[in-house]
Amino acid sequence: METNNKNIQWITNTKGIAMLFVITGHIVGGVVTSTIFLFHMPFFFILSGMLYSNKNTFRKYFSHKALKFFIPYIVFTLIFISFEFIKLIDTGNFSLVSMRDITYKNIYGGPLLSGWQSVFWFIPVFFISQQIFSFLISKTSRISQYVVITSMLILAYLDSYFFRVSTPFDTAVCLFAVPLIWFGYMLRNKIANFNSLLCISILLFSVLTNYLYPSTLKLDMKYSFFGFPIVGIIISLCATSLIIKISKTTYSCNDLISVFGERSMLIMYIHQYIIISIIGNSIKTPEFKVAITIAICYLFAKGIKCYEASNFEKNKIILTLIKKAF
């Protein structure tokens, strides 16, 4: 049982550490942010592949993921649409045109989402990519997978360098996201054992390159920047390996990382609202702003967790759904 708890805890810690990078990357700017962007979103796709299990049928996998992702996605979308309407009414800018624009932006999703919802592109891409990957693993041969993954990467890099096609819900990003999941799956027993010194050296190289030649390695999945071909994937794999190694040293000793891991999706949804509207321009120092954002996210997520613990028996069905969703 202890071993099982440790296996679950390192996964939680890994997601918690990654969320700290997400928040930092959305605040600090400069070479720090451009370096974090090389791996902070690819990490979640790679980890998804590492943790994938084909025990369930494709249909069960689809329904489970649909419930997990789209209930909170719809809830938070409606919340932030309401906030936008209230803001427009309060400033006297509400009109049928503004209402139409907000509605269209949320229906189209992906690259049109900004501000509070700037990270919402990730949810549909993550869900669709997982379904494509699950279909490949469960329904096709290994040779077919090689052909499909190679083709997707070629199309992804062509899009990144020459087109950057805007598609509803950023579906074009799946061309890059599905291979990330596939690499995570294929290397699931090896990533955690990558040579740490080599991984650190590669990351230091990426920092230096970002500083000297900012556009060379640029990776911003939302806007179809997929980095230098293959090199970007290698950097993401190395960063994932180091994050996993770090996560295994934090077992049961850091409540903040644990809470961030358990509530990673909740924090993904709310942290931009905290950064933009709660903290705003009241704090100028990026490092302090990161610390305050992390503190607010932690207190909010911890409060949700404590509420669940104290009210679970009274609201068992509803709270179970919330827990699965977030």
C-alpha positions as CSV (number, residue, x, y, z in Angstrom):
1,M,0.0,0.0,0.0
2,E,2.9,2.4,0.9
3,T,4.4,1.7,-2.5
4,N,1.1,2.4,-4.3
5,N,0.8,5.7,-2.3
6,K,4.2,6.7,-3.4
7,N,3.5,5.9,-7.0
8,I,0.4,8.1,-6.9
9,Q,2.1,10.9,-4.9
10,W,5.0,11.4,-7.4
11,I,2.4,11.9,-10.2
12,T,0.6,14.4,-8.0
13,N,3.9,16.2,-7.2
14,T,4.9,16.2,-10.8
15,K,1.7,18.0,-11.9
16,G,2.1,20.4,-8.9
17,I,5.7,21.3,-9.9
18,A,4.5,21.8,-13.5
19,M,1.7,24.2,-12.4
20,L,4.3,26.3,-10.5
21,F,6.2,26.6,-13.8
22,V,2.9,27.6,-15.6
23,I,2.2,30.4,-13.2
24,T,5.8,31.6,-13.3
25,G,5.8,31.5,-17.1
26,H,2.7,33.7,-17.3
27,I,4.1,36.4,-15.1
28,V,7.9,36.8,-15.3
29,G,8.5,37.4,-19.0
30,G,11.8,37.5,-20.9
31,V,14.1,34.6,-21.3
32,V,12.6,32.9,-18.2
33,T,9.2,32.7,-19.7
34,S,10.5,31.7,-23.2
35,T,12.5,28.9,-21.6
36,I,9.5,27.7,-19.5
37,F,7.4,27.8,-22.6
38,L,9.7,25.2,-24.2
39,F,8.3,22.5,-21.9
40,H,5.5,23.6,-19.5
41,M,2.7,22.7,-21.9
42,P,4.4,19.8,-23.7
43,F,5.0,18.3,-20.3
44,F,1.3,17.6,-19.7
45,F,1.0,15.8,-23.0
46,I,4.1,13.7,-22.4
47,L,2.9,12.8,-18.9
48,S,-0.5,11.9,-20.3
49,G,1.2,9.4,-22.6
50,M,3.3,8.0,-19.7
51,L,0.2,7.4,-17.6
52,Y,-2.0,6.0,-20.4
53,S,-3.5,2.6,-19.8
54,N,-5.4,0.8,-22.5
55,K,-7.4,-1.3,-20.0
56,N,-10.6,0.6,-20.9
57,T,-12.3,0.4,-24.3
58,F,-12.0,3.4,-26.6
59,R,-15.7,4.3,-25.8
60,K,-15.2,4.2,-22.1
61,Y,-12.0,6.2,-22.3
62,F,-13.8,8.8,-24.4
63,S,-16.8,9.1,-21.9
64,H,-14.5,9.3,-18.9
65,K,-12.3,12.1,-20.4
66,A,-15.4,14.0,-21.7
67,L,-16.9,14.1,-18.2
68,K,-13.5,15.0,-16.6
69,F,-12.7,17.9,-19.0
70,F,-15.9,19.4,-20.4
71,I,-18.0,19.8,-17.2
72,P,-15.4,22.2,-15.7
73,Y,-14.6,23.7,-19.1
74,I,-18.2,24.7,-19.6
75,V,-18.7,25.9,-16.0
76,F,-15.7,28.2,-16.0
77,T,-16.4,29.4,-19.5
78,L,-19.9,30.5,-18.4
79,I,-18.5,32.1,-15.2
80,F,-16.0,34.2,-17.2
81,I,-18.5,35.1,-19.9
82,S,-20.7,36.4,-17.1
83,F,-17.8,38.3,-15.6
84,E,-17.1,39.9,-19.0
85,F,-20.7,40.9,-19.4
86,I,-20.7,42.5,-15.9
87,K,-17.5,44.3,-16.7
88,L,-19.0,45.7,-19.9
89,I,-22.2,46.8,-18.2
90,D,-20.2,48.4,-15.4
91,T,-18.1,50.4,-17.9
92,G,-21.1,51.3,-20.1
93,N,-19.7,49.4,-23.1
94,F,-22.3,46.6,-23.2
95,S,-24.0,46.2,-26.6
96,L,-25.3,43.5,-28.9
97,V,-22.0,43.8,-30.9
98,S,-19.9,43.2,-27.8
99,M,-22.2,40.3,-26.7
100,R,-21.8,38.8,-30.2
101,D,-18.0,39.2,-30.1
102,I,-17.7,37.5,-26.7
103,T,-20.0,34.7,-27.7
104,Y,-18.2,34.1,-31.0
105,K,-14.8,34.1,-29.3
106,N,-15.9,31.4,-26.8
107,I,-17.5,29.3,-29.5
108,Y,-14.4,29.5,-31.7
109,G,-12.0,29.1,-28.7
110,G,-8.4,28.4,-29.1
111,P,-6.3,31.4,-30.4
112,L,-9.1,33.9,-29.8
113,L,-9.2,33.3,-26.1
114,S,-7.2,35.8,-24.1
115,G,-7.1,37.4,-20.7
116,W,-8.8,35.3,-18.0
117,Q,-9.4,32.5,-20.5
118,S,-6.0,32.5,-22.3
119,V,-5.2,29.0,-21.1
120,F,-8.5,27.5,-22.0
121,W,-7.2,26.5,-25.4
122,F,-5.4,23.7,-23.7
123,I,-8.5,21.7,-22.6
124,P,-10.0,20.9,-26.0
125,V,-6.6,20.3,-27.5
126,F,-5.7,17.9,-24.7
127,F,-9.0,16.1,-24.9
128,I,-9.0,15.7,-28.7
129,S,-5.3,14.7,-28.7
130,Q,-5.9,12.0,-26.1
131,Q,-8.8,10.6,-28.2
132,I,-6.7,10.5,-31.4
133,F,-3.9,8.9,-29.5
134,S,-6.2,6.3,-27.8
135,F,-7.6,5.4,-31.2
136,L,-4.1,4.9,-32.6
137,I,-3.0,2.7,-29.8
138,S,-6.1,0.6,-29.6
139,K,-7.0,0.3,-33.3
140,T,-3.8,0.5,-35.3
141,S,-0.6,-1.5,-35.7
142,R,2.8,-0.2,-34.6
143,I,3.9,0.4,-38.2
144,S,0.7,2.5,-38.8
145,Q,1.5,4.5,-35.7
146,Y,5.0,5.3,-36.9
147,V,3.5,6.5,-40.2
148,V,0.8,8.6,-38.6
149,I,3.0,10.2,-36.0
150,T,5.7,11.0,-38.5
151,S,3.1,12.5,-40.9
152,M,1.6,14.6,-38.1
153,L,5.0,16.0,-37.1
154,I,5.8,16.9,-40.7
155,L,2.5,18.7,-41.0
156,A,2.9,20.4,-37.6
157,Y,6.3,21.8,-38.5
158,L,5.1,22.9,-41.9
159,D,2.2,24.7,-40.3
160,S,4.5,26.2,-37.6
161,Y,7.1,27.6,-40.1
162,F,4.9,28.6,-43.0
163,F,1.2,28.8,-42.2
164,R,0.1,28.8,-38.5
165,V,-3.5,28.1,-39.6
166,S,-6.1,29.3,-37.1
167,T,-8.6,26.6,-36.4
168,P,-11.6,26.3,-34.0
169,F,-10.5,25.2,-30.5
170,D,-6.9,25.2,-31.8
171,T,-7.4,21.7,-33.3
172,A,-4.4,22.2,-35.6
173,V,-2.2,22.0,-32.5
174,C,-3.2,18.4,-32.2
175,L,-0.7,17.7,-35.0
176,F,2.1,18.4,-32.5
177,A,0.3,17.4,-29.3
178,V,-0.6,13.8,-30.4
179,P,3.1,12.9,-31.1
180,L,4.1,14.3,-27.7
181,I,1.6,11.9,-26.0
182,W,2.9,9.1,-28.2
183,F,6.6,9.8,-27.2
184,G,5.5,9.9,-23.6
185,Y,3.8,6.5,-24.0
186,M,6.7,4.9,-26.0
187,L,9.3,6.1,-23.5
188,R,7.2,5.8,-20.4
189,N,9.7,3.4,-18.7
190,K,12.8,5.4,-19.7
191,I,12.0,9.1,-19.3
192,A,12.5,9.0,-15.5
193,N,15.9,7.4,-16.0
194,F,17.3,9.9,-18.4
195,N,20.8,11.0,-17.5
196,S,20.3,14.1,-15.3
197,L,23.5,15.8,-16.2
198,L,22.7,15.5,-19.9
199,C,19.2,16.8,-19.4
200,I,20.5,19.8,-17.4
201,S,23.1,20.5,-20.1
202,I,20.4,20.5,-22.8
203,L,18.2,22.8,-20.7
204,L,21.1,25.2,-20.1
205,F,21.8,25.1,-23.8
206,S,18.2,26.1,-24.5
207,V,18.4,28.9,-22.0
208,L,21.5,30.3,-23.7
209,T,20.0,29.9,-27.2
210,N,16.8,31.6,-26.0
211,Y,18.9,34.5,-24.7
212,L,21.1,34.9,-27.8
213,Y,18.6,33.8,-30.6
214,P,15.1,34.3,-29.1
215,S,13.1,33.0,-32.1
216,T,15.2,29.9,-32.9
217,L,13.6,27.5,-30.3
218,K,10.4,29.4,-29.8
219,L,7.6,27.1,-28.6
220,D,4.2,28.4,-27.9
221,M,1.6,25.7,-28.7
222,K,-1.4,27.9,-28.5
223,Y,-0.2,29.9,-31.5
224,S,1.3,27.0,-33.4
225,F,5.0,27.7,-32.6
226,F,6.4,24.2,-32.2
227,G,10.0,24.9,-31.8
228,F,13.0,23.8,-33.8
229,P,12.1,20.4,-35.4
230,I,12.6,17.5,-33.0
231,V,14.9,19.6,-30.8
232,G,11.9,21.1,-29.1
233,I,10.6,17.6,-28.3
234,I,14.0,16.5,-26.9
235,I,14.0,19.6,-24.6
236,S,10.5,18.8,-23.4
237,L,11.4,15.2,-22.7
238,C,14.5,16.2,-20.7
239,A,12.5,18.8,-18.7
240,T,9.9,16.1,-18.0
241,S,12.6,13.7,-16.8
242,L,14.0,16.3,-14.4
243,I,10.6,17.3,-13.1
244,I,9.8,13.6,-12.4
245,K,13.1,13.2,-10.5
246,I,12.4,16.3,-8.4
247,S,8.8,15.1,-7.7
248,K,10.1,11.8,-6.3
249,T,12.1,13.7,-3.7
250,T,9.1,15.7,-2.4
251,Y,7.0,12.7,-1.3
252,S,4.8,13.7,1.6
253,C,7.0,16.7,2.5
254,N,5.5,19.6,0.6
255,D,1.8,20.4,1.0
256,L,1.8,23.2,-1.5
257,I,3.1,21.0,-4.3
258,S,0.7,18.3,-3.3
259,V,-2.3,20.6,-3.4
260,F,-1.2,22.1,-6.7
261,G,-1.0,18.6,-8.1
262,E,-4.3,17.4,-6.8
263,R,-6.0,20.6,-8.1
264,S,-3.9,21.3,-11.2
265,M,-6.9,21.7,-13.5
266,L,-8.7,24.1,-11.1
267,I,-5.6,26.2,-10.8
268,M,-5.1,26.1,-14.5
269,Y,-8.6,27.7,-14.9
270,I,-8.3,30.4,-12.2
271,H,-4.7,31.6,-12.1
272,Q,-5.0,34.1,-14.9
273,Y,-8.0,35.7,-13.3
274,I,-6.0,36.0,-10.1
275,I,-3.0,37.5,-12.0
276,I,-5.0,39.9,-14.1
277,S,-8.0,41.0,-11.9
278,I,-7.2,40.2,-8.3
279,I,-3.5,41.2,-8.2
280,G,-3.5,43.4,-11.4
281,N,-0.9,46.2,-11.3
282,S,-0.8,46.5,-7.6
283,I,2.4,44.5,-7.5
284,K,5.2,45.5,-9.9
285,T,7.9,43.0,-8.9
286,P,7.5,39.8,-10.9
287,E,9.0,37.5,-8.3
288,F,6.6,38.9,-5.6
289,K,3.7,38.7,-8.0
290,V,4.5,35.0,-8.6
291,A,4.7,34.3,-4.9
292,I,1.3,36.1,-4.2
293,T,-0.4,34.3,-7.1
294,I,0.9,30.9,-5.8
295,A,-0.3,31.8,-2.3
296,I,-3.8,32.8,-3.4
297,C,-4.1,29.7,-5.7
298,Y,-2.9,27.5,-2.8
299,L,-5.4,28.9,-0.3
300,F,-8.3,28.7,-2.7
301,A,-7.5,25.1,-3.7
302,K,-6.8,24.1,-0.1
303,G,-10.1,25.6,1.0
304,I,-11.9,23.5,-1.7
305,K,-10.1,20.4,-0.5
306,C,-11.0,21.1,3.2
307,Y,-14.6,21.7,2.3
308,E,-14.8,18.4,0.4
309,A,-13.3,16.6,3.4
310,S,-15.8,18.1,5.9
311,N,-18.9,17.7,3.7
312,F,-18.2,14.6,1.7
313,E,-20.8,12.4,3.4
314,K,-23.5,15.0,3.1
315,N,-22.9,15.8,-0.6
316,K,-21.3,12.5,-1.7
317,I,-22.5,12.4,-5.3
318,I,-21.9,16.0,-6.2
319,L,-18.5,16.2,-4.5
320,T,-17.4,13.0,-6.2
321,L,-18.2,14.5,-9.6
322,I,-16.3,17.7,-8.7
323,K,-13.3,15.7,-7.5
324,K,-13.2,13.7,-10.8
325,A,-13.6,16.9,-12.8
326,F,-10.9,18.9,-11.0
